[in-house]
Amino acid sequence: MRLPIILFVLFLCFINLRAQDKIIDSLAYKLTKTSNNLEKAKLYNAISNQYKYSDPNKMLEFGNQALKISEETQLKPEIGSAYLNIGTAHIILGDYQKAMDNFVWAKSIFEELQKTSQTKDEIQQGIARTYGSMGIVFSEQSNYAKALQYYLEAAKGYEKLNDQVQASKIYNNIGVVYRAQNEADKALEFFLKALEIQKEKKDPNKGIIQTNIANIYFKKSMLDEAFQYYTAAKSSIDENPNPRALGEWYNNIGAYYEAREYPEMAIENWQKAIVSFEEINDKFGLADTYLHLAEFHNNNNNKVEALNAINNALSLAMETNVLEQRVVAEKLLSDIYSKNGNTEQALFHFKKYSTAKDSLYAKNDVRKAVEATMNYNFEKKELLQKEENQKRELLLKEEAKSNNLKLLFGALIALLLFGIGFLIYNRSQLKKTLTLQKELAEYEQKALHLQMNPHFVFNCLGSISSFIVQNGTDSAIKYLSKFSKLMRLTLEYSKESLIPIDKEIESLQNYLELEQLRFNNKFNFSITKDPNIEDDLALPPLLIQPFIENAIIHGVIPKKENGNISIEFSVTNSSLHCTIVDDGVGINQSRKNKKNLVLAHKSMALGIIKKRLEMITETTTKEANIEIEEMKKDEEITGTKIKLKLPLQYIGN
């Protein structure tokens, strides 16, 4: 019973407020002594950035002042920094829509500057900070795929800048995202990576990371390792006092001692947590501690202590209006009364629990709707911003061309003719490029549509119907669930040019399990991935599924006995390899079987895939091809092998 609290070290770190006030006073004094607009803009942004630790409204105020003076004098790096500070203030104030708007504008500014100032660390720092900030908004929205995408980009940026301190904060946030997705091993990997840097840099916040690591080990029931990191975290927090982090530590170590069956030590640490949270009037943390105590006393049949603790927790949850804590408190209160035979009070609090839970569901539904709208607006705004930048660049190019033409008109006729020829050539090249792009888009669209084989859809629906008629309700529900998930994944990723390899494997896994159900486990399959393949490695969507469909329909299904299909992903220095092997009837027999069937779309799909591979080769200047061979052993056909070779591409590139 531990309510999730995400501690984003990127923004919410504990510092000495007196030292912060001195820094702000020093910056404000410098502001009164300068008349230079560039220095003023930098000072306004610096003061705004300092206020993120204590006063988001002040941060917003100084960020807007920095933006105003920067826009008046077209100081683009400071405009980008102002947008970042304003967006950060809106994150702290809880307005994620406005935060994301400002981050999109900052991203546009810095990416535009990157084209003209390739080696400026200030620009690279701005881009990395923007990606990290956008990752936080997506993470707060529980959009973990997008959050991970932007965090990884931010990490790459800080690594290039050799900014280990900021990189460690991003590693921590990546670990938080993986922990929220219940991927404990990946979360642990990034937490340990962050801790290594923070130890080297003697970061005052390393106690928070050590507590995160301890919690992961505790969740994995590796109690000795958990205790080792809890102990290290306590030493770090004692070196750099932080009442909030200390309160959280006492809560976690209390849960640890409860699991170790040391009840006295568990209670002692929870009492210490109360003292720490009361020091800073952290009512949320206090409520969390009382929930720990209430559950403990209820499990140990201590009615009076349990009621006292749960009433304290409920009172605090009502005061802070944290619905999640109210739901847990009302349910536990109902359980306590029920356990002690007070059915009237048990029913009363169960009704309150139900009401609070319904309110929480309604709140979450509203939040999801708002998040969906925000995601749509973000993508729309980012697209519009890109189009605006392209138009601006095109306008600048056209203006440059116009100036060149004016100079050419004043020169010799020969130069004029040369200029006209140059323009004609440019237009011809532009037309060719647009034609190729249009052709590529058309082929990709056709290929994507061909993946959704109508026969497959109808057969799936027919199978579901048969399951229901035969009273196979569980099988029908299982089949329908996998079918809907596959459709959702297909539609979701059909609009993307690249998707993460793990998502492609997930889609293939669903498809193969669906076909297994459809054909009564007529075949077995396996999907393996080289451990050296990175998380952000990507490939074009819906490229592999047609080959697997052929392997099933025309390879293993015509066999009398059960078949096997294996899919393997591996990498070399410059290529991603996908090998598909089936032990079916082979290519020649498959062609004979298909003579009397109308399956023209299959050959068309293969042609389109080859065209897509040609386009990939052309756009990446790296080889992309496919090899299909019939396997034999002692002149006996043993199946078919397909080797697909693709250039290495990554999400965000």
Secondary structure, 3 states (H helix, E strand, C coil): CCCCCCCCCCCCCCCCHHHHHHHHHHHHHHHHHCCCHHHHHHHHHHHHHHHHHCCHHHHHHHHHHHHHHHHHCCCHHHHHHHHHHHHHHHHHHCCHHHHHHHHHHHHHHHHHHHHHCCCCHHHHHHHHHHHHHHHHHHHHCCCHHHHHHHHHHHHHHHHHCCCHHHHHHHHHHHHHHHHHCCCHHHHHHHHHHHHHHHHHHCCCCHHHHHHHHHHHHHHCCCHHHHHHHHHHHHHHHHHCCCHHHHHHHHHHHHHHHHHCCCHHHHHHHHHHHHHHHHHCCCHHHHHHHHHHHHHHHHHCCCHHHHHHHHHHHHHHHHHHCCHHHHHHHHHHHHHHHHHCCCHHHHHHHHHHHHHHHHHHHHHHHHHHHHHHHHHHHHHHHHHHHHHHHHHHHHHHHHHHHHHHHHHHHCCCHHHHHHHHHHHHHHHHHHHHHHHHHHHHHHHHHHHHHHHCCHHHHHHHHHHHHHHHHCCCHHHHHHHHHHHHHHHHHHHHHCCCCCEEHHHHHHHHHHHHHHHHHHCCCCEEEEEEECCCCCCCEEECCCCCHHHHHHHHHHHHCCCCCCEEEEEEEEECCCEEEEEEEECCCCHHHHHHHHCCCCCHHHHHHHHHHHHHHHHHHHHHCCCCEEEEEEEEECCEEEEEEEEEEEECEECCC
